[in-house]
Structure formats: C-alpha cells, structure tokens
Amino acid sequence: MRIARFFAGSALVGGALILAAPGMALADETKISVTPTTVAAGNSITFKGNCAGETSEAQFWYVLKGSDRKRGNAEGDKKSGNWQATIAIPDSTEAGTYVASIKCGAEPAVTASFTVTKDEPSPSPSADTTVTVSPTTVNPGGTITVSGTCDKGADNASIWYGNADGSGQPYAQKDGLSADSSGKISGSLAITPETPTGSYVAVLRCDKSVENPPTASFTVSTGGTTAGDGGSLGGNGTILVLVGGGMLAAASLGGAIYMQRHGFGVAA
C-alpha cells in the first residue's frame, strides 16, 4: 500500500515535471479559434487562443494549406486571460483553405482551419442595361432624350451622342446623372446645328469603369452647314449664271437676225 502511494506520488511529480517542460504535452492544452471561419478576401479575421501555463508572448499567423509561407504574422494581445489578434486578409489573397496558428512562447504551435473566399465581381452595369433614344429622327438644333437603367444608387452616369461607327469625339455629352430609386436614368441632349445628315448613336454609360456601354441608334434628318460654307449655294448660283448667260446670248442672236431681215445695218 505504501509502495503504491509512493509510485502514485512519483507519477504526480512526474506529471508536474512534464507540465513545466516545454515541448511536451502542453500543445494539446493550448487552443486556438478563428472568427469567422469563412472570410472574403479584403476583410479581417480574429484569432483567439489560450496558452497552457504562463507565457509572456503569443504569436499568430496563417498559411495556405499545403504551403509553409507565413502570412499575417502578428503578436497576440492578452485580454481576459486569452490571447487574440485581428488580421486583415488582403484583397489579393487567393481563395482556399488556410491554417491559422498560435505559438505560446516555446510551445509547439497549435492550429485551426478557416476558408478564404473571393467575392465575385459585380456584373458590369452595361451587361443588363438597355438604352433608348427618343425621337429616333431629329433635325439639327432639336433635342433627344436618352433613357436607360443602371444600378440603384448610380450617381455618375454619362450620356452622349456620336458617330455610328464610334469614330471622333461626342457631339454633345452630359455627365453626373443620378439614377432614381428604381435605377432608371434619363437625360436630354441638344443636337448641334452643325451635325451632318446621317446615322448616329446615343450612349448611356452607368459608370466610368464600363468599357462597352450600350447604345441606341437615331437619325439626323438634315445636315447643318458651317459658317462660310456656301458650296451648295455656289453651285446653284453658277448654274443660274450659265442659264442667264445662255438666255442673254440667245436674245442677242435673235435680235441680230431680226434686224438683218428687216434691212437694219448691223456692225460686225
């Protein structure tokens, strides 16, 4: 009986020695938790842990599962007897399973898993946006109304009109348009008097990041003329001069014949 108590005491003493010795069974008693367990890249995650025994420091980090490259290495802050650290997950972090670690002093690290996801980019506002223009035939100096739908809250939409093939600069443009509560946007554009006859496109761009905004076609019914351009008038004037000259020449010739027939002298 005394021998049994001796061995039991030895075991107890041995157990105390094991607890005091770093690198033994202490890692099983150190714990780590991760909140949240699924996080989108660009957000933060909080690591919490409790260390077995007393320690003056705790380190947190995480690695992509299967990799040994440490990320987000941070010293823990001891609060209410536990260690914790909040670490930002960069936007560039790839999606996958990660392993968070806590290391208390010289103890082995203890780990817990979490998942990083990547938010899918929002579809371009132009993907589902349709644009209309009214009227579809307009005279220079008239006005068109360009309408469409953007994301709710859009406040920097632009409308303009230009050549149907996309060449050149817009003839008229209006920026800073805001969508209403349903996402609808509408604005008017004046057709410049100098706009030539032809087909044009009205454009609605919900956001400056949109590379291929939707368009709607319309027609300018008559062409404008720029100052000093009398080409068409000059042509008509030339024709009139020629016709007038011909009429004058014919009248002169007829008069000469009449005078000759009636015995009037006509100087050569």
C-alpha positions in Angstrom: 0.0 0.0 0.0 2.8 2.4 0.9 4.6 1.4 -2.3 1.5 2.1 -4.3 1.3 5.6 -2.7 5.0 6.1 -3.5 4.5 5.3 -7.1 1.4 7.4 -7.3 3.3 10.3 -5.8 6.1 9.8 -8.3 3.6 9.9 -11.1 2.2 13.1 -9.8 5.6 14.6 -9.5 6.4 13.4 -13.0 3.3 14.9 -14.3 4.3 18.3 -12.8 7.7 18.0 -14.5 6.1 17.3 -17.8 3.9 20.4 -17.5 6.9 22.5 -16.7 9.0 21.2 -19.5 8.5 23.0 -22.9 7.7 20.9 -26.0 6.0 18.0 -24.2 2.2 17.6 -23.9 1.5 21.3 -23.5 0.4 21.8 -27.1 -2.6 19.6 -26.6 -3.9 22.0 -23.9 -3.3 25.2 -26.0 -6.2 26.1 -28.1 -7.0 28.5 -31.0 -10.2 29.6 -32.5 -10.9 31.6 -35.7 -13.8 34.1 -36.2 -15.3 33.9 -38.7 -14.4 30.5 -40.1 -15.2 31.7 -43.6 -14.0 35.2 -44.7 -13.9 37.0 -48.0 -10.6 38.4 -49.2 -10.3 42.1 -48.3 -11.9 41.5 -44.8 -10.4 40.8 -41.4 -10.3 37.7 -39.2 -9.8 37.4 -35.5 -7.6 34.7 -34.0 -8.1 33.8 -30.3 -6.1 31.4 -28.2 -5.3 30.3 -24.7 -1.9 29.2 -23.8 -1.2 26.3 -21.3 0.7 27.7 -18.4 2.2 31.2 -18.1 3.8 32.8 -21.2 4.9 36.4 -21.9 4.1 36.2 -25.6 2.0 34.6 -28.2 2.3 34.7 -32.0 -0.4 34.3 -34.6 -0.1 33.6 -38.3 -1.7 31.8 -41.1 -0.6 29.8 -44.2 -2.4 28.4 -47.2 -2.9 24.7 -46.6 0.0 22.8 -48.1 2.2 25.9 -48.0 4.8 27.0 -45.5 4.8 30.7 -46.3 3.6 32.6 -43.2 1.2 35.4 -43.7 -0.3 38.0 -41.3 2.3 37.3 -38.6 1.1 39.2 -35.5 1.8 39.4 -31.8 -1.2 38.5 -29.7 -2.7 40.9 -27.3 -3.6 39.3 -23.9 -7.2 40.1 -22.9 -9.1 38.4 -20.1 -6.5 35.7 -19.8 -6.7 34.9 -23.5 -4.6 36.0 -26.4 -6.1 37.4 -29.6 -5.1 39.2 -32.8 -7.2 40.6 -35.6 -5.5 40.2 -39.0 -6.5 41.8 -42.4 -6.8 39.3 -45.3 -5.6 41.2 -48.3 -7.7 41.6 -51.4 -5.1 39.7 -53.4 -5.4 36.6 -51.2 -6.4 33.6 -53.3 -9.4 31.5 -52.3 -8.8 28.3 -50.5 -8.4 26.6 -47.1 -5.9 28.2 -44.7 -4.4 27.1 -41.4 -4.2 29.6 -38.5 -1.6 29.0 -35.9 -0.8 30.2 -32.3 2.5 29.7 -30.7 2.8 30.3 -27.0 6.4 31.0 -26.0 8.5 28.0 -26.7 5.5 25.6 -27.0 4.7 23.9 -30.3 2.2 25.8 -32.5 -1.5 24.8 -32.4 -3.6 25.2 -35.5 -7.2 25.7 -36.7 -8.5 25.9 -40.2 -10.5 28.6 -42.0 -11.6 29.4 -45.5 -11.0 32.4 -47.7 -13.4 33.2 -50.5 -13.2 35.7 -53.3 -16.2 37.9 -53.9 -17.3 37.6 -57.5 -17.1 40.9 -59.2 -20.5 42.6 -59.8 -21.7 42.3 -63.3 -20.9 45.3 -65.4 -23.9 47.7 -65.3 -23.9 47.6 -69.1 -24.5 43.8 -69.1 -28.2 44.1 -68.4 -28.6 47.8 -69.3 -30.7 48.8 -72.3 -30.8 52.3 -73.6 -33.5 54.0 -75.7 -33.5 57.3 -77.6 -36.5 59.5 -78.5 -37.3 60.6 -81.1 -35.4 58.4 -83.5 -35.4 61.0 -86.2 -34.5 64.6 -85.3 -33.5 67.8 -87.1 -30.3 69.7 -86.3 -31.0 72.0 -83.3 -33.6 69.6 -82.0 -33.4 67.5 -78.8 -33.2 63.8 -78.0 -33.9 62.1 -74.7 -31.6 59.2 -73.7 -33.0 56.7 -71.2 -31.9 53.5 -69.5 -31.4 51.6 -66.3 -28.3 51.4 -64.1 -27.7 50.0 -60.6 -29.6 51.6 -57.8 -27.6 54.4 -56.3 -25.7 55.2 -59.5 -24.8 58.8 -59.4 -22.2 59.4 -62.0 -23.7 58.2 -65.3 -23.0 59.9 -68.6 -24.9 60.2 -71.9 -23.7 61.4 -75.2 -24.2 61.0 -78.9 -21.6 60.5 -81.7 -20.9 58.9 -85.0 -22.4 55.4 -85.5 -19.0 53.8 -86.1 -17.7 55.2 -82.8 -15.1 57.5 -84.6 -14.4 61.0 -83.5 -15.5 62.8 -80.4 -19.0 63.1 -79.0 -21.0 65.9 -80.4 -22.7 66.6 -77.1 -22.2 65.0 -73.6 -23.8 65.2 -70.2 -22.2 63.8 -67.0 -23.1 63.3 -63.4 -26.5 61.9 -63.9 -28.1 60.0 -61.0 -30.5 57.1 -61.0 -33.8 57.2 -59.3 -34.9 54.7 -56.7 -35.6 52.0 -59.3 -32.3 52.6 -61.1 -33.7 54.5 -64.1 -31.8 57.3 -65.7 -32.9 59.8 -68.3 -31.3 62.9 -69.8 -31.7 65.2 -72.8 -29.1 66.2 -75.4 -29.3 69.1 -77.9 -28.4 68.2 -81.4 -25.9 70.7 -82.6 -26.9 72.7 -85.7 -23.6 71.6 -87.4 -24.5 67.9 -87.1 -24.4 66.5 -90.7 -27.1 64.2 -92.1 -26.7 60.6 -91.2 -27.0 57.9 -88.6 -25.8 58.4 -85.0 -25.7 56.5 -81.7 -26.8 57.7 -78.3 -24.8 56.2 -75.4 -25.5 55.6 -71.7 -22.6 54.7 -69.5 -23.6 54.0 -65.9 -20.1 54.1 -64.6 -16.6 55.1 -65.8 -15.4 51.6 -65.4 -17.8 50.3 -68.1 -15.8 49.7 -71.3 -18.6 48.9 -73.7 -21.7 50.9 -72.8 -24.9 50.2 -74.6 -26.1 52.3 -77.5 -29.3 53.2 -79.4 -29.4 54.5 -83.0 -31.1 57.5 -84.3 -31.1 59.7 -87.5 -30.4 63.3 -88.1 -32.7 64.2 -91.0 -30.9 67.2 -92.5 -27.3 68.3 -92.4 -26.1 71.5 -90.9 -23.8 73.9 -92.6 -20.8 75.5 -91.1 -20.1 79.3 -91.3 -18.7 80.4 -94.6 -19.6 77.2 -96.4 -21.6 78.3 -99.5 -20.8 75.2 -101.5 -24.3 74.2 -102.4 -25.4 77.8 -102.9 -22.4 78.5 -105.0 -23.2 75.6 -107.3 -26.8 76.7 -107.7 -25.5 80.3 -108.4 -23.2 79.0 -111.1 -26.0 77.2 -112.7 -28.1 80.3 -112.7 -25.4 82.4 -114.2 -24.9 79.9 -117.0 -28.6 79.8 -117.7 -28.8 83.5 -117.6 -25.9 83.9 -119.9 -27.4 81.5 -122.4 -30.7 83.3 -122.3 -28.9 86.6 -122.9 -26.9 85.2 -125.8 -30.0 83.7 -127.4 -31.8 87.1 -127.1 -28.9 88.9 -128.7 -28.7 86.4 -131.6 -32.4 86.6 -132.3 -32.3 90.4 -132.3 -29.4 90.5 -134.8 -31.3 88.1 -137.2 -34.4 90.2 -136.9 -32.5 93.4 -137.8 -30.8 91.8 -140.8 -34.0 90.5 -142.2 -35.6 93.9 -141.9 -32.8 95.8 -143.6 -31.1 97.3 -140.5 -27.4 97.5 -140.6 -25.6 95.6 -138.0 -22.0 96.2 -137.3 -19.8 93.1 -137.4 
